[in-house]
């Protein structure tokens, strides 16, 4: 049985110049002393620019690192090292970075990134990576973080490396010797099934590349310091095949040591606050693949280039809470630069993090490593393989294609195991095997037009209930019909302005007498263009399907459409959604269930206070205990029922603030 998580794991990432200078480091420790408990540990960066640094620089740092880590431990902090560049991120400060005749990351046209090296070059690994991690381990850190340069996509060369070493590894796996030119041609071939299989093999080689690198790192570090913990920083890694489960196992070594994880993504300024929730869903996907034994999961709160006014205190402190909601157990604060007056520019931010630390502890204790339950967006570690199989935006959806579903109070799930409903868009169905597709279709599934086509073409038409019967780019308007799932919305219209926001409308046609239309489309003169653009169907294996051809993933924020989405979600899941917000509020929701207790974390995603929000919870319990960031606790009695759901009226939630709620 895993040890319970009683509090959040909080860390501060310390810039290089701030620990190299003894006075600046002491100033930082003094600021932390004034804010007791804000963090538990310090991670000292090895560099402040992003290519690998020369080995002599690292060995020169080692005694200073050792001294600073001892000083931090004397003040009660665990302390370790963050290796900023193992492979290298991009071209920066090249004249003062690692030189050498090693393979650089290379795109399919032969262009290279001078600041990023290929880990399939055995000489590079032996002559640089092993000595690098050995030198850092000899400084006796409590932990070593591997930064997020261990990935594809460096210095503008795209998401892959096609150097001679990578091509050789691919040839070993697939049995065919490829050049860059012949591989590019193979990826662009007309045989879709063959291309898909080839791309899945390419992803497998990329997983193996990182696995081998981590085997080397783990051996090098634990040969010197058997007790040193290893951690890895990640982001969305579709281009690398999302091999986190195996990578975590490798970093643990044969002794199954503790492994740490730092999921991340780009949200550096709060100019567009929705970037925080986008990052939260990225983090949720990353965390869902981690083994249960990974207990220290610190989201990165990053404000690069670290200007004091770049991101508000409200947004900084909300991030830590929201990312715990998505699955983290703490946060790593990457909030300061090399040169600022840290007390002046970041003192208040540190104070507010300290003030909200009890709330983060409460969230982490409530969430632990329990998986979210709700609506799964049909993403797959093999999802990159379906990219560009067919031309057109409808077939190449971004990872965040369905985020708007989670702005109307529906709960997010990040794995099939936590799903009571799966959303499939574009060619995503092709990333899955037959058993998984049948599993989706035997439960609840929501499809857009291209996903419907992909399933029908693959032989599942008898289970979908609909087919596409043409499509159009001309402006048209969705009109909701008199179906019970549209209760109270019969005749309501939704005009998504195709002239402005380009999206093809797929006209649908039932293929089974039991298939039921929910909406039709008309032109701007009111003339019907298609009798059906959205419908529902219950198939012979017990699954429920909704197909939607008109803006299925966006413009859902009206009362009529959000109400319909909630009704359809309840029908598709046979009333197994763990909870949802039933009023017109822009609220994100994460739900977890264990031992008859439902834990909800709600985020007000609006600039307005969320007043009078009604949440329906799948429970027989009649009380809901809530806790806000000020640690103000309130117990709410149910105000009624709706089938298996109990209704609760939530207290006011401030803009971009989080509320914890637990059934009692």
C-alpha positions in Angstrom: 0.0 0.0 0.0 1.4 3.4 -1.0 2.1 5.9 1.7 -0.5 8.6 2.1 0.3 12.1 0.8 -0.3 14.4 3.8 1.0 17.7 2.3 2.1 19.3 -1.0 5.7 19.0 -2.2 6.9 22.5 -2.8 10.2 23.5 -4.4 12.1 26.7 -5.5 14.3 26.6 -8.6 17.3 28.8 -8.0 19.1 30.6 -10.9 22.8 30.0 -11.4 24.1 33.4 -10.5 22.0 33.5 -7.4 23.8 30.5 -5.9 27.2 31.2 -7.4 27.3 34.5 -5.5 27.4 33.7 -1.7 25.8 37.1 -0.9 22.9 36.6 -3.2 22.3 33.1 -2.0 22.2 34.2 1.6 19.8 37.0 0.6 17.5 34.4 -0.9 17.7 32.2 2.2 16.9 35.2 4.4 13.8 35.9 2.3 12.7 32.2 2.7 13.3 32.5 6.4 10.8 35.3 6.6 8.2 33.0 4.9 8.6 29.8 6.8 7.3 26.7 5.0 6.7 28.3 1.6 8.9 25.5 0.1 10.5 22.3 1.2 13.5 22.2 -1.1 15.8 24.2 -3.4 16.9 23.1 -6.9 20.0 24.8 -8.1 20.3 25.4 -11.9 23.6 24.3 -13.5 23.3 27.0 -16.2 21.4 30.1 -17.3 21.6 29.5 -21.1 20.3 26.4 -22.8 22.9 24.4 -24.7 25.1 22.0 -22.8 27.8 23.7 -20.9 31.5 22.6 -21.0 32.5 19.9 -18.6 35.2 22.0 -17.1 32.5 24.5 -16.1 30.5 21.8 -14.4 33.5 20.5 -12.5 34.4 24.1 -11.4 30.8 24.5 -10.1 30.9 21.2 -8.1 32.6 22.4 -4.9 30.4 25.6 -4.8 27.3 23.5 -5.3 28.3 21.3 -2.5 28.9 24.2 -0.2 25.5 25.9 -1.1 23.6 22.7 -0.7 25.1 22.2 2.8 24.0 25.8 3.7 20.5 25.1 2.5 20.2 21.9 4.5 21.4 23.8 7.6 18.3 26.0 7.2 16.0 23.0 6.9 15.7 22.6 3.2 16.5 19.6 1.0 18.7 20.7 -1.8 19.7 19.3 -5.2 20.7 20.2 -8.7 18.7 20.9 -11.9 20.8 20.0 -15.0 19.4 22.5 -17.5 20.9 20.8 -20.6 21.6 17.2 -21.1 21.0 17.3 -24.9 20.5 21.1 -25.2 17.4 23.1 -26.0 18.4 25.5 -28.8 21.0 27.9 -30.2 22.0 30.3 -27.6 25.4 31.5 -26.3 27.1 28.9 -28.5 30.6 30.4 -28.2 30.6 29.6 -24.5 28.8 26.3 -24.7 29.9 22.7 -25.4 31.9 22.2 -28.6 33.0 18.9 -30.1 32.5 16.7 -33.1 29.2 15.2 -31.9 26.0 14.7 -33.8 23.6 17.6 -33.6 19.9 17.3 -33.8 19.0 17.2 -37.5 15.8 17.7 -39.4 14.6 15.7 -42.5 16.1 18.2 -44.8 19.5 18.0 -43.1 19.4 21.3 -41.2 20.9 21.1 -37.7 20.5 22.7 -34.3 24.1 23.6 -33.1 23.0 23.9 -29.5 21.3 20.4 -29.2 23.1 17.1 -29.4 21.7 13.6 -30.3 21.6 11.0 -27.5 21.9 8.3 -30.2 25.5 9.4 -30.7 27.3 6.9 -28.4 30.4 9.1 -28.3 28.4 12.1 -27.0 26.8 10.0 -24.3 30.1 8.4 -23.2 32.2 11.5 -23.4 29.8 14.1 -22.1 26.6 12.8 -20.5 28.3 10.3 -18.2 31.0 12.7 -17.0 28.3 15.5 -16.5 26.1 13.4 -14.3 29.1 11.9 -12.5 30.4 15.3 -11.6 27.1 16.6 -10.3 26.5 13.4 -8.3 29.9 13.9 -6.7 28.7 17.2 -5.3 26.3 15.0 -3.1 22.9 16.5 -4.0 19.7 15.1 -2.4 18.3 14.9 -5.9 19.1 15.6 -9.6 16.5 16.9 -12.0 16.8 16.2 -15.7 15.3 19.1 -17.5 12.9 19.1 -20.4 15.5 19.3 -23.2 15.3 15.5 -23.3 12.7 15.6 -26.1 12.2 16.3 -29.8 11.8 19.8 -31.2 14.9 21.9 -30.8 16.1 25.1 -32.3 13.5 25.4 -35.0 14.3 22.0 -36.7 10.9 20.4 -35.9 9.8 17.5 -33.8 12.3 14.9 -34.9 16.0 14.0 -35.3 17.0 12.4 -38.6 20.8 12.3 -38.0 22.7 9.2 -39.2 22.5 7.7 -35.7 18.7 8.0 -35.5 18.2 6.6 -39.0 20.4 3.6 -38.0 18.3 2.9 -34.9 15.2 3.1 -37.0 16.6 0.7 -39.6 17.4 -1.8 -36.8 13.7 -1.8 -35.7 11.9 -1.8 -39.0 14.5 -3.8 -41.1 14.7 -1.3 -43.9 17.7 1.0 -44.4 16.4 4.6 -44.9 18.0 7.8 -45.9 16.4 11.1 -45.0 15.1 11.4 -48.5 13.6 7.9 -48.7 12.1 8.1 -45.2 10.4 11.5 -46.1 9.0 9.8 -49.2 7.8 6.8 -47.1 6.0 9.1 -44.7 4.3 10.9 -47.6 3.2 7.7 -49.4 -0.5 7.2 -50.5 -1.0 3.9 -48.6 -2.5 5.3 -45.3 -2.3 2.1 -43.4 1.4 1.6 -44.3 2.3 5.2 -43.4 0.4 4.9 -40.1 2.3 1.7 -39.2 5.6 3.3 -40.2 5.0 6.4 -38.0 4.1 4.2 -35.0 7.4 2.4 -35.5 9.2 5.8 -35.6 7.6 6.7 -32.3 8.8 3.5 -30.8 12.4 4.3 -31.8 12.0 7.7 -30.1 10.8 6.1 -26.9 13.8 3.7 -26.9 16.2 6.6 -27.5 15.2 8.3 -24.2 15.0 5.0 -22.4 18.7 4.2 -23.3 19.8 7.7 -22.3 18.0 7.3 -18.9 19.6 3.9 -18.4 23.0 5.6 -18.7 22.1 8.5 -16.5 20.6 6.2 -13.8 23.7 4.0 -13.7 26.1 7.0 -13.7 24.4 8.8 -10.8 23.7 5.8 -8.6 27.2 4.4 -9.0 28.3 7.6 -7.2 25.4 8.3 -4.9 22.9 5.4 -4.4 20.5 7.5 -2.4 20.3 10.4 -4.9 16.7 10.8 -6.2 16.2 11.4 -9.9 13.5 13.5 -11.4 12.4 14.3 -15.0 10.7 17.4 -16.3 8.3 16.9 -19.1 5.6 18.6 -21.3 3.3 17.5 -24.0 5.4 14.7 -25.7 3.3 13.4 -28.6 6.3 13.7 -30.9 8.3 11.4 -28.5 5.6 8.9 -28.0 4.8 9.7 -24.3 6.9 6.9 -22.9 6.7 8.1 -19.3 5.8 4.9 -17.6 8.9 3.0 -18.8 11.1 6.1 -18.3 10.0 6.4 -14.7 10.8 2.7 -14.1 14.3 3.1 -15.6 15.1 6.2 -13.5 14.1 4.2 -10.3 16.8 1.6 -11.1 16.9 -1.9 -9.9 16.5 -0.8 -6.4 13.2 1.0 -7.2 14.3 4.2 -5.7 11.9 7.2 -5.4 11.5 9.1 -8.7 10.2 12.6 -9.0 8.3 14.2 -11.9 7.8 17.8 -13.0 5.1 18.1 -15.7 5.0 21.4 -17.5 4.0 23.5 -20.5 4.2 27.0 -21.7 2.3 29.6 -19.6 4.6 32.5 -18.9 2.3 35.5 -18.8 -1.3 35.9 -17.8 -2.2 38.1 -20.8 -4.5 35.2 -21.9 -5.5 33.4 -18.6 -7.0 30.5 -20.4 -3.4 29.4 -21.0 -3.4 28.2 -17.4 -6.2 25.7 -18.0 -4.7 24.6 -21.2 -1.5 23.8 -19.3 -3.6 22.1 -16.6 -5.0 19.7 -19.2 -1.5 19.1 -20.6 -0.3 18.3 -17.1 -3.3 15.9 -16.5 -2.3 14.0 -19.6 1.3 13.7 -18.5 0.5 12.6 -14.9 -2.0 10.0 -16.1 0.9 7.9 -17.5 3.0 7.9 -14.3 3.2 4.8 -12.2 1.3 5.0 -8.8 4.7 4.9 -7.0 5.6 8.4 -8.3 4.4 10.5 -5.4 6.4 13.7 -5.9 4.9 15.5 -8.9 5.7 19.2 -8.9 4.1 21.3 -11.6 6.4 24.1 -12.9 5.1 27.6 -12.1 7.2 29.4 -14.8 7.4 33.1 -15.5 10.2 33.2 -18.0 11.7 35.8 -18.6 10.7 36.5 -15.0 9.6 40.1 -15.1 7.8 41.1 -11.9 4.7 42.3 -13.7 4.6 39.5 -16.3 2.2 37.4 -14.4 0.0 38.5 -11.5 0.2 37.1 -8.0 -3.4 35.9 -8.3 -2.5 33.8 -11.4 0.8 32.5 -10.0 -0.8 31.3 -6.8 -3.9 29.9 -8.6 -1.6 27.9 -10.9 -0.3 25.7 -8.1 -3.8 24.9 -7.0 -5.1 24.2 -10.5 -2.2 21.9 -11.4 -2.8 19.9 -8.2 -6.4 19.6 -9.4 -5.1 18.1 -12.6 -3.0 15.5 -10.8 0.2 17.0 -9.3 1.1 16.7 -5.7 2.9 20.0 -5.4 4.7 22.7 -7.4 8.2 23.9 -8.4 8.5 27.7 -8.4 10.5 29.0 -11.4 9.8 32.6 -10.7 13.1 34.6 -10.4 15.8 35.7 -12.8 19.5 36.2 -12.3 19.8 39.9 -11.7 16.7 41.3 -10.0 16.3 42.6 -6.5 14.5 39.4 -5.4 13.1 40.8 -2.1 11.7 43.9 -3.9 10.4 42.2 -7.0 9.3 38.8 -5.7 8.9 39.3 -2.0 5.2 39.7 -2.1 4.8 36.8 -4.4 6.8 34.6 -2.0 4.6 35.8 0.9 1.4 34.9 -0.9 2.7 31.5 -1.8 3.5 31.0 1.9 0.0 32.2 2.9 -1.7 29.7 0.5 0.6 26.8 1.4 -1.9 25.3 3.8 -4.5 25.3 1.0 -2.0 23.5 -1.3 -1.4 20.9 1.5 -5.1 20.4 1.8 -5.5 19.9 -2.0 -2.6 17.5 -2.2 -3.9 15.4 0.7 -7.4 15.3 -0.8 -6.2 14.4 -4.3 -3.1 12.2 -3.7 -2.7 10.1 -6.8 -6.4 9.3 -7.3 -7.2 9.5 -11.0 -9.7 12.0 -12.3 -13.0 10.6 -13.5 -15.2 12.1 -16.3 -14.7 12.9 -19.9 -11.7 11.6 -21.8 -10.5 13.4 -25.0 -9.3 10.3 -26.8 -5.6 11.2 -26.8 -3.0 8.4 -27.2 0.7 8.1 -26.9 0.6 7.1 -30.6 -1.5 10.2 -31.5 1.4 11.8 -33.4 1.2 9.0 -35.9 -2.1 10.1 -37.3 -0.9 13.7 -37.8 -0.9 14.7 -41.4 -2.3 11.4 -42.6 -4.9 13.5 -44.5 -4.8 17.1 -45.4 -7.1 19.6 -43.8 -7.6 21.2 -40.4 -10.6 18.8 -39.6 -8.2 15.8 -39.7 -5.3 17.4 -37.7 -6.8 18.6 -34.5 -4.6 20.1 -31.8 -4.3 18.3 -28.5 -6.6 20.9 -26.9 -9.4 20.5 -29.4 -12.0 19.8 -26.8 -11.0 22.1 -23.9 -14.2 24.1 -24.2 -16.1 21.1 -23.0 -14.3 21.6 -19.7 -15.2 25.3 -19.4 -18.9 24.5 -19.0 -18.6 22.5 -15.8 -18.1 19.0 -17.2 -15.4 16.9 -15.4 -12.1 16.1 -17.2 -10.6 12.6 -17.2 -7.1 12.0 -18.6 -7.1 8.3 -19.3 -9.5 5.6 -20.6 -9.5 4.0 -17.2 -11.1 7.1 -15.7 -13.5 7.7 -18.6 -17.3 7.4 -18.6 -17.4 9.3 -21.9 -14.8 9.5 -24.7 -14.6 12.4 -27.2 -13.0 11.5 -30.5 -12.1 14.0 -33.2 -10.3 14.0 -36.5 -8.3 10.8 -37.1 -7.8 10.1 -33.5 -9.6 6.7 -33.7 -6.8 5.4 -36.0 -4.3 5.7 -33.1 -6.1 2.9 -31.2 -6.3 -0.8 -31.7 -9.5 -2.7 -32.4 -10.1 -3.7 -28.8 -9.8 -0.2 -27.5 -12.2 1.2 -30.2 -14.7 -1.5 -29.4 -14.4 -0.6 -25.7 -15.1 3.1 -26.6 -18.1 2.1 -28.7 -19.5 -0.2 -26.0 -19.7 2.7 -23.6 -20.3 6.4 -24.4 -18.6 8.2 -27.3 -19.0 11.6 -28.9 -17.7 11.9 -32.5 -17.1 14.8 -34.9 -17.6 14.2 -38.7 -14.0 13.1 -39.6 -13.9 10.7 -36.6 -17.2 9.3 -37.7 -15.8 8.8 -41.2 -12.7 7.1 -39.8 -14.6 4.6 -37.7 -17.1 3.9 -40.5 -14.2 3.3 -43.0 -12.5 1.0 -40.5 -15.6 -1.2 -40.4 -17.5 0.1 -37.3 -20.4 1.7 -39.2 -23.0 -0.7 -37.7 -22.0 0.7 -34.3 -22.0 4.4 -35.0 -25.6 4.8 -36.4 -24.7 7.7 -38.7 -22.6 8.5 -41.8 -21.6 11.8 -43.3 -23.6 12.8 -46.3 -21.6 15.8 -47.6 -20.2 18.9 -46.0 -20.1 22.6 -46.6 -18.0 25.7 -45.9 -20.8 28.2 -46.5 -22.3 30.0 -43.5 -25.0 28.0 -41.8 -26.8 27.9 -38.5 -27.5 25.0 -36.2 -31.1 24.7 -35.1 -31.9 22.4 -32.1 -34.8 20.1 -32.5 -37.6 18.9 -30.2 -35.7 15.9 -28.8 -35.9 15.4 -25.0 -32.1 15.9 -24.8 -32.8 19.5 -26.0 -35.4 20.0 -23.3 -36.5 23.6 -23.2 -34.2 24.5 -26.2 -36.4 23.4 -29.1 -35.8 25.9 -32.0 -32.8 27.6 -30.4 -30.2 28.6 -32.9 -26.4 28.7 -32.8 -24.6 30.7 -35.5 -20.8 30.1 -35.4 -20.0 32.3 -38.4 -18.0 30.1 -40.7 -16.9 33.1 -42.6 -14.9 34.2 -39.6 -14.0 31.0 -37.8 -13.4 28.5 -40.5 -14.8 25.1 -39.8 -16.4 22.7 -42.2 -20.0 21.6 -41.4 -20.5 17.8 -41.9 -24.0 16.9 -42.8 -25.2 13.6 -41.2 -27.5 10.9 -42.3 -28.8 8.1 -40.0 -27.9 4.6 -41.1 -30.1 2.9 -38.5 -33.8 3.4 -37.8 -33.0 3.9 -34.1 -30.7 6.8 -34.8 -32.3 10.1 -33.7 -31.4 13.6 -35.0 -30.9 16.3 -32.4 -30.2 19.3 -34.7 -30.3 20.4 -38.3 -28.6 23.3 -40.2 -30.1 26.1 -42.2 -28.6 28.8 -44.3 -29.0 32.5 -43.6 -32.3 32.6 -45.4 -33.7 29.9 -43.1 -33.6 27.2 -45.8 -32.6 23.7 -44.6 -29.2 22.6 -45.8 -29.2 19.3 -43.9 -31.9 17.6 -41.9 -29.3 16.4 -39.4 -26.0 17.8 -38.2 -26.1 16.1 -34.8 -27.7 12.9 -33.5 -27.7 10.1 -31.0 -27.7 6.3 -31.3 -27.7 3.3 -29.0 -25.9 0.4 -30.6 -26.2 -3.4 -30.3 -23.2 -3.8 -27.9 -24.7 -1.5 -25.4 -22.8 1.7 -26.3 -24.3 5.1 -26.8 -23.0 7.4 -29.6 -23.4 11.1 -30.4 -22.2 12.4 -33.7 -21.9 16.1 -34.3 -20.9 17.8 -37.6 -21.4 21.5 -36.7 -18.7 23.1 -34.4 -18.7 20.2 -32.0 -15.7 21.5 -30.1 -16.2 25.2 -29.9 -18.8 27.9 -29.3 -20.4 25.9 -26.5 -20.7 28.7 -24.0 -24.3 29.8 -24.5 -27.1 28.6 -22.2 -28.8 26.5 -24.9 -25.7 24.7 -26.1 -24.1 24.2 -22.7 -27.4 22.8 -21.5 -27.6 20.4 -24.4 -24.0 19.3 -23.9 -24.7 18.4 -20.3 -27.8 16.6 -21.2 -26.1 14.6 -23.9 -23.2 13.8 -21.6 -25.6 12.4 -19.0 -27.3 10.3 -21.6 -24.1 9.0 -23.2 -22.8 8.0 -19.7 -26.1 6.6 -18.4 -25.9 9.0 -15.5 -22.4 7.9 -14.4 -20.8 11.4 -14.6 -19.4 11.8 -11.1 -20.5 15.5 -11.0 -21.1 18.5 -13.2 -22.0 22.2 -12.9 -25.6 22.7 -13.9 -25.8 26.5 -14.2 -24.4 29.0 -16.7 -21.0 29.4 -15.1 -17.5 29.2 -16.7 -16.2 26.6 -14.2 -13.6 23.9 -14.6 -14.2 20.7 -12.7 -12.0 17.8 -11.6 -13.7 14.9 -9.8 -12.3 11.9 -8.0 -14.0 9.1 -6.2 -12.8 6.7 -3.5 -14.4 4.7 -0.8 -17.8 6.3 -1.3 -16.4 9.8 -1.1 -16.4 12.3 -4.0 -13.7 15.0 -4.1 -14.3 17.9 -6.4 -12.0 20.8 -7.3 -13.6 23.7 -9.1 -11.9 26.6 -10.8 -13.8 29.8 -11.6 -12.5 30.5 -15.2 -14.2 33.9 -15.4 -13.3 37.5 -14.5 -16.6 37.6 -12.7 -17.3 36.0 -9.3 -19.2 32.7 -9.6 -22.3 33.4 -7.6 -25.0 30.8 -7.0 -23.4 28.0 -9.0 -25.3 24.7 -8.8 -23.3 21.5 -8.9 -24.9 18.0 -9.2 -23.0 15.2 -7.6 -23.5 11.5 -8.1 -23.9 10.6 -4.5 -26.4 9.7 -1.8 -24.6 11.9 0.7 -26.4 15.1 1.6 -23.6 17.4 2.7 -20.7 19.0 0.9 -17.7 20.4 2.8 -16.0 23.2 0.9 -12.7 24.9 1.5 -11.3 28.0 -0.3 -7.8 29.4 -0.6 -8.2 31.5 2.6 -8.8 28.2 4.4 -12.4 29.2 5.0 -14.5 26.1 5.5 -18.2 25.8 4.9 -20.6 22.8 5.0 -23.5 22.9 2.5 -26.7 20.9 2.7 -28.2 19.4 -0.4 -31.1 21.4 -1.9 -32.7 18.5 -3.7 -32.1 15.6 -6.1 -32.2 14.8 -9.8 -32.3 11.1 -10.4 -29.1 9.7 -8.8 -27.6 13.2 -8.4 -27.7 15.4 -5.3 -27.8 19.2 -5.9 -25.6 21.6 -4.0 -25.5 25.4 -4.2 -21.8 26.5 -4.0 -20.5 29.5 -2.1 -19.2 32.4 -4.1 -15.9 31.6 -5.9 -13.7 34.6 -6.7 -12.4 35.1 -10.3 -9.6 32.6 -11.2 -9.9 31.0 -7.8 -10.1 27.4 -6.7 -12.7 25.7 -4.4 -12.2 22.2 -2.8 -15.4 20.3 -2.1 -15.8 16.8 -0.5 -19.0 14.9 0.0 -20.0 14.1 3.6 
